[in-house]
Amino acid sequence: MMPRRPRGLSRLLAGLSWLTLSGLVPLAAQAPVQEQPSPTLPQALQVILRARIPASGKPPELPAAGGSFRAAPDLPCFYDRRQYAPAWINDQGLRPDADELIAALADAPADGLDPERYRLADLRQRLAQARSAPAPGDLAEIDLRLTDAFLRFAADLYNGAVNPDLIYSDCRYNLPETDLAAALESAITGGHVRQALAALAPPHAGYKALKAALAQYRALAARGGYPAVPEGPSLKPGDRGERVAALRASLEASGELAPNASPAEARDLFDAPLQAALVKFQDQHGLDPDGKIGKGTLKAHNVPAGQRVRQIEINLDRWRWLPRDLGERYIMVNIAGFHLDVVDAGKPVLAMKIVAGKPTTRTPMFTGRMIQIVLNPYWNVPASIARKEVLPKIAREPGYQASEGFEILHTKSGVEVRQRPGPKNALGKIKFLFPNRFNVYLHDTPARSLFSRTVRGFSHGCMRIEKPLELAEYLLKDSPLWTPEKIMETIDSGKETWINIPKPLPVHIVYWTAWVDDAGTLQLRDDLYGRDKPLLQILGTEEAARDQSPAVPQATRRPG
């Protein structure tokens, strides 16, 4: 039995003769007007949609409170492919897919996205009005807006809500691309809108784990978060007082400390269970795990739970900038975490600390392809470093050039400086090349003591690695020529040697201030380079996003 049309739709279809009389629906040749059948609702909307979307392919302007906004870039292509037939409305009115999209948009916060980026409240209001008193123009507008919302949400899920290349001068990612219009068509045809949107989000385990952490921190913030510890002198084991009690209550609320870890009379005592919980907190935040409350630990501890929620949200967007296929094996370098992982078949096989760039000489973000290893490398000193540091020191300190192994070369382009292989060489004994526009790479270092620091931003932009020999052996394990013994023999020779990696692999240089480690622990870090701030300003909190300011450059938002 065919479903009964809502009375409002019946009256609407009965009154669609205005479309015929106005010429929007052409008359059949020689057919008497009284025999012309009334157009179906989809046919009537098809005419309106065709007129509504510019033939130039430019996205139409959609009215909004206080002005208008341009529809998603893929919207004209989507309607053109389906000959402007409505996507969300059939003979019976709004399709169930519309409600499915509304539900998906309402769940956008699970991915760290604000539903009002897609004008959810306006959509709900328009849908309610359309169900009570539908009019052809209103229904066509609703179809456009539902399509626009799907395409925008799909674009945000697939390649991020923010285009990093437009807000960071030191960022170049090959952002993932897909045919969003085709994705919507498939979703509408198959009746699986929510599943189609979910499939566009990153499939990586790290993204899913960070989503779970976001849900946990949202719940924590909804419970009131955790109490701040008042300012004061350092706290250490054995101390007693109200500030110790506040620390205990806070660590209990955040889950680092069990509520019954100590007897009731010891709540204000800095005892062993409290110290163990504090060390766990310090490890989670990249702090020196000394089990004491100093200035750094107190500052990290008193960051409100709501602010941590925002921090996790923007790092989910950073995941969406990465390729969907990271590689069968790949290297992941997290600048903010000062850490490198080698991943093979989805499992970490080698991990090490790194030294990254100083805040004034930041390590860039990009994806490259590692192709070569250089043993006993020369260091071709960048012109800026030579001019500002090396040449003035050579002129100022007799013997510095010889003791450090620097060579001054006079070339057609001017004076160049390089450092010979040897114990003083800034690149150590090994460097790893993955060609990029920033001319940065991984390398060994003679300054091994820096790896004992918790915050390791000391380089000019390249990444010094803790275990260069182990990495070289791993990358050359498929070469029968370059055994571990051969690698050491060549290093001991002191001669510069270039080696092609048998199986080149991707290198992803990221800046994550929130991620979930291999043990399932949420890791949080300070924003050393200030790269979180522009993302927070553009995406904003949920409240700020509802009042999108025209002052925010549109170019910073992901097209679509």
TORFIKE-170832 format. One line per field, with one value per residue (C-alpha): x, y, z; residue number from 1. Coordinates in Angstrom, 3 decimals, m for minus. Layout:
! residues N
xx: c(X,...) .
yy: c(Y,...) .
zz: c(Z,...) .
seq: c(NUM,...) .
***
This chain:
! residues 560
xx: c(0.000,1.425,2.058,m0.464,0.847,0.637,m2.385,m0.078,1.661,m1.639,m2.718,0.708,0.567,m2.995,m1.824,1.237,m0.662,1.016,4.218,2.518,0.740,3.958,5.763,8.249,6.840,6.484,3.193,3.183,2.906,m0.719,m2.017,m5.099,m4.345,m7.075,m5.489,m1.990,m1.251,m0.015,3.756,4.955,6.616,10.128,9.440,8.321,11.366,13.628,12.581,13.160,16.555,17.684,16.791,18.309,21.815,23.835,24.649,28.235,28.719,29.296,27.768,24.555,24.150,21.879,20.012,20.973,20.262,21.957,22.989,23.820,26.524,27.893,26.988,29.594,31.807,30.662,26.961,26.521,28.338,26.120,22.865,24.160,24.955,21.439,19.839,18.739,16.391,15.938,18.014,16.125,12.498,10.256,6.530,5.762,7.786,11.006,12.849,14.095,17.602,16.965,16.426,19.445,21.581,20.230,21.191,24.676,25.172,24.009,26.754,29.465,30.954,32.112,34.638,35.472,33.307,30.589,27.178,26.564,29.311,26.591,23.717,21.963,19.551,18.393,17.923,15.805,13.615,13.134,12.325,9.672,8.065,8.170,6.351,3.539,3.112,5.239,5.702,7.706,10.204,10.767,11.247,13.767,15.652,15.644,16.994,19.841,20.640,20.629,22.974,25.186,25.327,26.252,29.010,30.488,30.461,31.893,34.724,35.552,35.640,37.728,40.464,39.941,37.908,41.002,43.487,46.879,48.765,46.853,47.574,51.104,53.938,55.971,53.409,52.909,50.624,49.299,45.758,43.519,40.953,37.805,34.675,32.255,29.422,29.745,29.852,26.575,24.939,25.944,24.647,21.288,20.882,21.807,19.988,23.049,23.807,25.260,27.441,28.732,29.751,31.384,33.397,34.915,36.642,40.231,40.351,43.520,43.577,45.158,42.209,39.676,41.574,41.681,37.911,37.407,39.611,37.549,34.373,36.007,37.195,33.807,32.204,34.798,34.126,30.350,30.873,32.565,36.122,38.705,39.437,42.460,45.303,45.868,49.121,51.868,55.276,56.354,54.740,56.697,56.139,55.605,53.934,50.528,47.784,44.800,46.739,47.686,44.027,43.071,45.691,44.303,40.720,41.801,43.729,40.781,38.389,40.628,41.117,44.843,44.184,41.671,39.357,40.250,44.017,44.718,42.854,40.464,42.733,45.513,43.627,45.801,49.033,51.378,51.860,53.205,49.909,49.502,53.077,52.588,49.462,51.338,54.177,51.555,50.138,53.620,54.346,51.052,51.985,55.643,56.908,59.918,58.477,59.938,56.746,56.673,54.430,56.575,55.603,55.465,53.421,51.062,50.499,49.734,47.522,45.370,44.431,40.606,39.018,37.071,40.307,41.681,38.527,39.333,42.924,41.824,39.353,41.966,44.313,41.563,41.559,45.312,44.711,42.370,45.231,47.127,46.810,44.241,47.002,49.974,52.007,52.599,55.564,56.250,57.967,55.834,57.607,55.660,57.416,55.377,56.010,59.713,59.230,59.689,57.989,58.696,55.526,55.457,52.198,50.345,52.686,55.486,58.842,61.217,60.742,63.098,63.390,64.099,65.409,63.244,63.590,63.581,60.454,62.404,63.534,60.530,60.517,57.998,55.004,54.784,54.810,57.887,59.466,62.733,65.020,68.653,71.019,74.366,77.100,79.771,77.989,79.461,77.383,76.722,76.045,72.928,73.802,71.896,73.688,77.053,76.488,75.063,76.961,79.865,81.745,81.630,82.947,85.751,86.760,86.526,88.216,91.557,91.709,87.909,87.766,90.416,89.162,85.580,86.508,84.966,85.952,85.386,84.633,84.667,82.119,80.399,77.461,79.698,81.284,80.026,80.857,80.830,81.931,83.995,82.892,84.217,83.436,82.520,80.230,76.795,75.051,76.883,77.656,74.383,71.718,68.479,67.180,63.597,63.669,61.459,61.134,62.218,65.581,65.233,66.123,66.772,70.301,72.593,74.114,77.214,75.121,73.716,72.983,69.997,67.993,67.785,65.701,61.900,61.422,63.824,63.434,67.068,67.762,67.667,64.735,66.163,65.380,68.190,67.375,68.300,68.936,70.389,72.287,69.219,67.159,69.804,69.975,66.186,65.969,68.794,67.731,66.449,69.866,72.266,75.162,74.467,74.673,75.090,78.797,79.181,77.442,79.834,82.856,81.890,81.252,84.666,86.300,85.247,84.433,81.167,78.993,75.554,73.184,69.830,67.209,65.988,62.386,61.722,59.013,56.786,57.792,54.978,56.103,53.210,52.578,50.303,49.753,47.239,47.443,46.927,50.102,50.600,49.630,46.255,47.189,46.159,49.282,49.039,51.777,52.406,52.024,55.752,55.388,52.034,50.462,47.343,46.256,45.210,43.260,41.433,40.668,39.314,37.366,36.618,34.488,31.009,29.570,32.042,31.432,27.749,28.750,31.226,32.900,33.332,36.786,37.982,39.477,37.371,40.549,41.452,38.450,38.509,36.688,33.368) .
yy: c(0.000,3.361,5.761,8.574,12.030,14.653,16.910,19.881,18.152,17.189,20.819,21.780,19.396,20.453,24.030,23.482,24.721,28.108,26.526,25.439,28.759,30.681,28.634,27.070,23.631,23.455,22.345,19.229,20.100,20.529,19.135,20.841,22.676,20.824,17.469,18.506,16.420,18.274,17.938,15.730,17.402,16.312,17.611,20.967,21.266,20.196,23.266,25.565,24.046,24.389,28.075,28.528,27.243,29.459,27.867,29.029,26.350,28.949,27.920,29.844,32.309,30.997,33.529,33.713,36.001,39.295,38.424,35.288,32.662,30.837,27.175,24.420,24.291,20.758,21.616,22.713,19.587,17.364,18.794,18.958,15.227,14.386,16.865,19.054,16.472,17.065,14.818,14.931,15.173,12.703,12.460,11.876,14.874,14.826,11.549,9.727,10.607,14.195,13.117,10.839,13.796,15.901,13.131,12.912,16.666,16.598,14.044,16.216,17.073,13.446,14.358,17.664,19.702,22.208,21.385,25.088,25.105,23.356,25.541,22.702,24.906,26.650,23.306,21.944,25.033,24.904,21.198,21.724,24.524,22.477,19.583,21.816,24.170,23.114,25.457,24.665,27.465,26.550,22.869,23.660,25.856,23.041,20.609,22.996,23.531,19.838,19.201,22.084,20.772,17.255,18.487,20.834,18.222,15.648,18.005,18.759,15.058,14.117,16.746,18.970,22.025,24.216,24.292,24.341,25.499,28.786,29.623,28.248,29.376,26.352,23.704,21.719,18.703,16.852,17.072,14.093,14.546,12.692,13.216,14.485,14.901,11.215,10.319,12.155,10.562,7.118,7.912,9.137,6.241,3.624,5.259,5.278,8.921,8.460,5.540,7.486,10.415,8.166,6.485,9.847,10.344,9.083,5.303,5.426,3.891,7.071,9.179,6.793,6.675,10.473,10.597,8.291,10.549,13.549,11.847,11.117,14.691,16.057,13.902,15.080,18.723,18.123,16.805,20.058,19.126,19.005,21.607,23.844,23.716,27.179,28.976,28.636,27.147,23.795,20.685,17.502,14.148,14.575,17.987,18.501,21.093,22.376,22.584,18.918,18.052,20.080,18.207,14.876,15.868,17.032,13.866,11.792,13.749,13.363,9.634,9.514,8.591,6.149,7.794,5.182,5.185,6.608,6.612,9.489,11.047,11.316,13.348,16.392,14.361,14.152,10.383,7.683,6.998,10.720,10.976,7.987,9.625,12.886,11.105,9.556,13.031,14.406,11.590,12.304,15.964,15.593,17.029,16.020,13.092,14.172,13.610,17.205,20.164,22.914,25.833,23.810,20.974,23.380,25.326,22.172,20.808,23.921,24.004,23.598,20.444,22.529,23.919,20.400,19.513,22.302,21.100,17.573,18.897,20.792,17.814,15.671,18.180,17.699,13.969,14.847,16.580,13.316,10.804,8.073,5.594,6.432,3.655,m0.032,1.192,4.808,7.217,9.487,12.437,14.459,17.795,18.867,15.508,15.403,11.820,9.575,6.250,3.792,1.861,m1.362,m3.167,m0.990,m1.743,0.421,m1.281,1.496,4.542,7.325,10.855,13.779,17.315,19.691,23.310,26.258,28.454,30.952,28.261,25.966,22.496,22.526,20.236,18.139,14.652,13.507,10.301,9.063,7.847,8.089,7.713,9.501,8.088,10.515,13.494,16.876,19.662,22.329,25.186,27.168,30.686,32.334,30.223,30.799,34.559,35.002,32.381,30.497,33.209,35.770,33.118,32.148,35.813,36.273,33.082,31.964,28.209,27.761,26.907,24.199,22.681,22.443,21.219,24.063,24.736,28.081,27.736,30.585,29.819,31.758,32.372,33.698,32.376,28.991,27.100,23.379,21.135,18.017,14.598,13.950,13.985,17.704,17.503,18.923,16.128,13.388,10.234,9.699,11.770,10.670,12.464,12.974,15.863,18.797,22.504,23.298,21.513,19.741,16.156,13.684,13.339,12.163,14.675,14.922,16.773,13.614,15.208,17.108,13.890,13.851,17.046,16.815,19.820,19.523,22.529,23.396,22.923,25.238,23.233,19.803,16.862,15.295,11.694,9.574,6.258,6.983,3.707,1.615,3.551,3.076,m0.656,m0.938,0.996,m1.053,m4.473,m5.421,m4.777,m7.775,m5.372,m3.085,m5.362,m3.807,m4.715,m3.010,0.125,0.353,m0.357,2.506,4.878,4.016,4.862,8.492,8.741,10.342,7.622,7.964,4.975,4.560,3.050,m0.199,0.490,4.235,5.088,8.024,10.425,12.350,15.402,16.406,18.790,17.055,18.644,15.896,12.240,8.752,6.694,2.983,2.219,3.940,6.993,10.465,12.600,16.402,18.926,22.639,24.573,25.313,27.014,28.705,26.637,25.789,29.402,30.046,26.779,27.673,31.129,29.773,26.809,28.515,27.088,25.859,29.188,31.273,29.255,30.187,33.826,33.466,36.813,38.274,39.330,35.702,35.294,32.881,31.500,29.880,27.598,24.410,24.853,23.063) .
zz: c(0.000,m1.008,1.903,2.191,1.402,4.125,3.626,3.166,0.268,m1.342,m1.328,m2.655,m5.611,m6.391,m6.568,m8.751,m11.833,m11.296,m12.535,m15.755,m16.276,m15.676,m18.294,m15.880,m16.777,m20.582,m22.145,m24.290,m27.972,m29.088,m25.794,m24.363,m21.139,m19.266,m20.152,m18.988,m15.874,m12.843,m12.425,m9.650,m6.725,m7.806,m11.341,m10.000,m7.761,m10.616,m12.562,m9.597,m8.824,m12.436,m12.327,m8.881,m9.737,m12.137,m15.477,m14.990,m12.352,m9.677,m6.321,m5.635,m2.798,m0.037,2.130,5.793,8.713,8.004,4.444,2.503,2.103,m0.893,m1.183,m1.144,m4.266,m5.186,m5.073,m8.751,m9.969,m7.816,m9.228,m12.780,m12.739,m11.600,m14.051,m11.122,m9.655,m5.901,m3.672,m0.397,m1.504,m3.355,m4.124,m0.464,0.715,2.693,2.441,5.588,4.405,5.523,9.124,8.863,7.809,10.677,13.108,11.595,11.882,15.499,16.151,14.563,17.997,18.244,15.533,17.165,14.771,15.620,14.045,13.499,10.874,8.840,10.169,11.956,13.921,10.728,8.967,11.801,11.762,7.988,8.046,10.714,8.699,5.497,7.116,8.297,5.325,2.325,m0.626,m3.780,m3.276,0.361,m0.455,m3.189,m0.735,1.823,m0.765,m1.539,2.125,2.987,0.082,1.155,4.742,3.612,1.299,3.891,6.632,4.218,3.231,6.862,7.728,4.713,4.618,7.616,8.489,8.149,5.281,7.033,3.960,4.101,7.730,8.172,5.918,7.047,6.093,2.890,2.970,m0.042,1.250,0.529,m2.221,m3.192,m5.289,m2.652,m5.153,m6.042,m2.347,m1.785,m4.825,m3.588,m0.105,m1.425,m3.856,m1.269,1.624,3.893,4.573,8.047,6.993,3.988,6.173,8.763,6.003,5.012,8.375,8.775,9.244,11.336,14.813,16.177,15.002,16.513,19.804,19.958,19.297,22.282,24.407,23.303,24.506,27.862,28.338,27.290,29.954,32.466,31.582,31.843,35.404,36.297,35.382,38.138,40.822,40.352,42.832,44.352,43.606,46.165,46.841,45.443,46.913,47.564,49.260,52.991,52.685,54.220,53.856,51.871,48.607,48.916,49.513,46.414,44.367,45.585,44.741,41.309,40.426,41.640,39.422,36.360,36.977,37.771,41.423,42.888,45.484,48.113,47.449,50.917,54.254,54.918,57.525,54.909,52.334,52.972,53.060,50.064,50.381,48.047,46.167,45.493,44.256,41.922,40.489,39.999,38.160,35.879,35.220,34.479,32.020,30.283,29.852,28.850,32.129,34.199,36.240,39.558,41.557,42.798,42.113,40.619,38.407,35.187,36.642,38.401,35.173,33.162,35.921,36.165,32.475,32.590,31.191,28.669,27.278,26.933,24.970,22.495,22.297,21.406,18.820,16.822,16.871,15.346,12.484,12.130,11.603,8.734,6.887,6.495,3.626,4.128,3.282,5.480,3.869,4.550,6.533,7.377,9.732,11.917,13.530,16.096,16.555,19.598,21.280,20.291,19.197,16.167,15.440,12.657,11.845,9.836,8.983,11.486,14.389,15.842,15.303,16.392,18.593,19.623,20.923,18.638,18.981,16.925,15.876,18.238,18.310,16.177,13.685,13.641,12.135,9.253,8.761,5.601,4.122,2.237,0.946,2.408,m0.361,0.767,3.699,3.906,6.103,7.325,5.744,5.051,6.559,3.978,6.342,5.347,4.250,7.108,9.744,8.075,7.935,11.430,13.426,11.822,9.888,12.746,15.140,12.743,12.514,16.276,17.512,16.020,15.684,15.714,12.011,12.227,15.487,14.223,10.738,8.735,5.137,3.408,m0.305,m2.791,m5.506,m8.269,m5.930,m3.161,0.016,1.185,4.370,4.965,7.798,7.169,8.463,11.926,15.646,15.628,12.592,13.479,11.544,13.404,11.462,9.568,7.857,6.220,3.143,1.987,m0.537,0.450,m0.181,3.380,3.036,6.380,7.191,10.021,11.301,14.062,16.488,18.675,21.305,22.864,26.234,24.797,24.602,28.402,28.343,28.373,26.051,23.134,20.852,20.093,16.365,13.360,11.930,11.117,13.378,15.376,16.255,19.241,17.443,13.977,13.661,14.517,11.968,9.266,9.947,9.741,6.455,4.879,6.166,2.708,1.153,1.236,0.731,3.680,6.669,10.143,9.941,6.571,7.847,10.825,8.653,6.332,9.237,10.707,7.365,7.767,4.050,2.945,1.385,m0.196,m0.112,m1.866,0.426,m1.240,m0.291,0.085,2.593,3.538,6.282,7.969,9.947,12.226,15.092,17.585,20.985,21.828,20.803,22.211,22.629,22.000,25.602,25.130,27.225,26.125,25.781,26.028,25.275,25.405,22.159,21.764,18.361,18.932,16.156,18.176,18.444,14.821,14.721,17.914,16.516,13.236,14.585,17.878,20.606,19.769,20.944,18.931,15.792,15.890,15.541,12.702,12.316,8.823,10.029,9.833,6.325,4.298,2.735,6.019,5.830,3.854,0.530,0.758) .
seq: c(1,2,3,4,5,6,7,8,9,10,11,12,13,14,15,16,17,18,19,20,21,22,23,24,25,26,27,28,29,30,31,32,33,34,35,36,37,38,39,40,41,42,43,44,45,46,47,48,49,50,51,52,53,54,55,56,57,58,59,60,61,62,63,64,65,66,67,68,69,70,71,72,73,74,75,76,77,78,79,80,81,82,83,84,85,86,87,88,89,90,91,92,93,94,95,96,97,98,99,100,101,102,103,104,105,106,107,108,109,110,111,112,113,114,115,116,117,118,119,120,121,122,123,124,125,126,127,128,129,130,131,132,133,134,135,136,137,138,139,140,141,142,143,144,145,146,147,148,149,150,151,152,153,154,155,156,157,158,159,160,161,162,163,164,165,166,167,168,169,170,171,172,173,174,175,176,177,178,179,180,181,182,183,184,185,186,187,188,189,190,191,192,193,194,195,196,197,198,199,200,201,202,203,204,205,206,207,208,209,210,211,212,213,214,215,216,217,218,219,220,221,222,223,224,225,226,227,228,229,230,231,232,233,234,235,236,237,238,239,240,241,242,243,244,245,246,247,248,249,250,251,252,253,254,255,256,257,258,259,260,261,262,263,264,265,266,267,268,269,270,271,272,273,274,275,276,277,278,279,280,281,282,283,284,285,286,287,288,289,290,291,292,293,294,295,296,297,298,299,300,301,302,303,304,305,306,307,308,309,310,311,312,313,314,315,316,317,318,319,320,321,322,323,324,325,326,327,328,329,330,331,332,333,334,335,336,337,338,339,340,341,342,343,344,345,346,347,348,349,350,351,352,353,354,355,356,357,358,359,360,361,362,363,364,365,366,367,368,369,370,371,372,373,374,375,376,377,378,379,380,381,382,383,384,385,386,387,388,389,390,391,392,393,394,395,396,397,398,399,400,401,402,403,404,405,406,407,408,409,410,411,412,413,414,415,416,417,418,419,420,421,422,423,424,425,426,427,428,429,430,431,432,433,434,435,436,437,438,439,440,441,442,443,444,445,446,447,448,449,450,451,452,453,454,455,456,457,458,459,460,461,462,463,464,465,466,467,468,469,470,471,472,473,474,475,476,477,478,479,480,481,482,483,484,485,486,487,488,489,490,491,492,493,494,495,496,497,498,499,500,501,502,503,504,505,506,507,508,509,510,511,512,513,514,515,516,517,518,519,520,521,522,523,524,525,526,527,528,529,530,531,532,533,534,535,536,537,538,539,540,541,542,543,544,545,546,547,548,549,550,551,552,553,554,555,556,557,558,559,560) .
***
